[in-house]
Amino acid sequence: MIGRWTALALEHGVDDVLFRFKLWFGKAFDLAKGIADFAGSTLARTKRAMVEQLTELLAATTTSC
């Protein structure tokens, strides 16, 4: 469940960083749900991509908070 302050920021924010975090977490949880169905190479590639995306998100400047 998304927190009250996060929901407020998503609704009234002027940039998309919080929305991008929400999407990133959705991808992470979707990956976790199907982790047993992936080959090791697929998991490694997906992990690298997720880490790169998270690094970009953490470096992004936000004005929402």
RAKA-V709057 format. One record per helix or strand. SS is the DSSP state (2 for helix, 1 for strand). FROM is the first residue (numbers start at 0). LEN is the number of residues. If there is no record, write none. Layout:
((SS,FROM,LEN) (SS,FROM,LEN))
This chain:
((2,3,9) (2,16,17) (2,34,3) (2,39,20))
